[in-house]
Amino acid sequence: LGVRPHLVAHAMAFPQYHIADWYVQITGKRPKRGQLKDGAASYVETRRDARRLSLFCAIYIKVKGNQTPALEHLVLAIERFNKLFPDEVINGTLAWIAVRDLDTNVLDFRFCKSCQLPYLYYLGKPRLRQCSFCDSRNGKSS
């Protein structure tokens, strides 16, 4: 799924060194190290990035429904996104961070009055202050 081993270790309550060892056995490479970006919005550089993140978050919200957030929702949302967009699979770490930001209300959806679609909104990122589908700035909070 592309999730950093320490996130898997945290989610599954496994020792991190086990996950890192498995990662090496499966991929033949050492896991990535270093600090993660601050939030999902920091991964968005282009309109395409914003659109992909909006679509993934919409899928996650649909999968989760009214239930308490759980790891199963994240995995299912990643699988559904990757099945719908096999040429643009979502990075698991980005997905995990996006879900965290959604569940803590750091990210929000707005409804675009122009194209009638919900889009991901974040005040701190110019690319996420407008509709990622039609580039309109006339959305309203959902």
C-alpha distance (Angstrom), angle and dihedral (degrees) to the residues before:
residue distance angle dihedral
L1 . . .
G2 3.79 . .
V3 3.80 95.8 .
R4 3.77 118.0 148.7
P5 3.82 111.3 -107.2
H6 3.80 94.8 -119.7
L7 3.82 90.0 58.3
V8 3.80 90.1 51.4
A9 3.80 90.3 47.6
H10 3.80 90.5 51.2
A11 3.81 94.1 46.6
M12 3.80 94.8 45.7
A13 3.82 98.7 36.0
F14 3.82 91.0 -124.7
P15 3.80 122.2 140.8
Q16 3.79 108.1 -93.5
Y17 3.80 93.5 -129.3
H18 3.85 89.8 60.9
I19 3.78 91.6 53.4
A20 3.82 91.3 45.9
D21 3.83 90.6 50.3
W22 3.81 91.2 49.9
Y23 3.80 90.1 48.2
V24 3.82 90.6 55.1
Q25 3.81 91.6 46.5
I26 3.81 92.3 50.5
T27 3.81 101.0 39.4
G28 3.79 103.4 22.9
K29 3.83 88.7 -131.1
R30 3.78 135.1 96.7
P31 3.81 114.9 -106.1
K32 3.78 118.8 -100.8
R33 3.76 114.7 -93.1
G34 3.74 134.2 -161.6
Q35 3.73 139.4 69.7
L36 3.79 119.4 -43.0
K37 3.78 120.9 -126.0
D38 3.81 116.3 -90.6
G39 3.77 98.1 -106.3
A40 3.77 145.2 -19.7
A41 3.80 91.0 -87.4
S42 3.81 90.0 63.2
Y43 3.83 88.7 65.8
V44 3.81 91.6 59.1
E45 3.80 114.2 95.7
T46 3.80 103.7 144.2
R47 3.78 139.3 34.6
R48 3.81 87.5 -106.8
D49 3.82 90.5 55.8
A50 3.81 89.8 50.2
R51 3.80 91.8 48.7
R52 3.82 92.7 49.3
L53 3.80 92.1 48.3
S54 3.82 91.1 47.9
L55 3.80 90.8 51.2
F56 3.80 93.6 47.7
C57 3.81 92.4 48.4
A58 3.82 91.0 48.7
I59 3.81 89.6 52.6
Y60 3.81 90.9 48.2
I61 3.82 92.3 50.5
K62 3.81 90.3 49.6
V63 3.83 91.6 49.1
K64 3.81 93.9 46.3
G65 3.79 95.5 45.4
N66 3.82 111.5 167.9
Q67 3.80 93.6 -27.9
T68 3.78 127.3 114.6
P69 3.84 108.4 -92.9
A70 3.81 112.5 -93.4
L71 3.79 137.2 173.7
E72 3.81 89.5 -109.8
H73 3.81 90.1 63.5
L74 3.81 91.2 53.6
V75 3.81 94.0 48.2
L76 3.81 92.8 46.3
A77 3.82 91.7 48.3
I78 3.81 91.0 50.5
E79 3.80 90.9 48.6
R80 3.82 92.5 48.7
F81 3.81 93.2 46.6
N82 3.81 92.0 48.5
K83 3.80 91.2 47.7
L84 3.82 91.4 51.1
F85 3.82 93.5 43.9
P86 3.83 107.1 28.4
D87 3.81 92.3 164.3
E88 3.82 92.5 53.7
V89 3.81 106.2 40.6
I90 3.79 114.0 -179.1
N91 3.77 121.1 -115.9
G92 3.81 108.9 -111.6
T93 3.78 93.6 -138.0
L94 3.81 91.2 53.1
A95 3.81 89.7 47.7
W96 3.81 91.8 51.3
I97 3.81 92.2 48.7
A98 3.82 92.0 45.7
V99 3.80 91.2 52.2
R100 3.79 90.5 49.0
D101 3.82 90.3 50.0
L102 3.81 91.8 48.0
D103 3.80 93.8 47.8
T104 3.81 91.6 49.8
N105 3.84 92.7 44.5
V106 3.80 94.5 -116.3
L107 3.81 86.8 125.6
D108 3.79 122.1 41.2
F109 3.79 138.1 -178.8
R110 3.77 123.9 -117.9
F111 3.77 127.1 -170.5
C112 3.80 116.8 -123.3
K113 3.79 112.9 -134.3
S114 3.83 91.2 -159.5
C115 3.82 103.3 52.8
Q116 3.81 97.3 16.8
L117 3.83 94.2 -127.6
P118 3.80 130.4 125.1
Y119 3.80 113.9 -118.1
L120 3.78 135.1 -174.5
Y121 3.81 113.7 -97.7
Y122 3.79 130.4 -162.0
L123 3.79 121.3 164.4
G124 3.82 94.6 -151.1
K125 3.81 95.8 60.6
P126 3.82 119.8 61.8
R127 3.82 92.5 -152.0
L128 3.84 88.9 57.0
R129 3.82 95.8 48.2
Q130 3.80 91.9 76.9
C131 3.77 136.6 47.1
S132 3.81 109.4 -76.0
F133 3.81 90.5 -152.3
C134 3.81 103.7 51.5
D135 3.85 102.2 7.3
S136 3.81 92.0 -121.8
R137 3.81 119.2 148.2
N138 3.80 96.3 -155.9
G139 3.79 100.5 96.9
K140 3.77 127.4 135.3
S141 3.79 129.9 -148.3
S142 3.76 116.5 -88.8
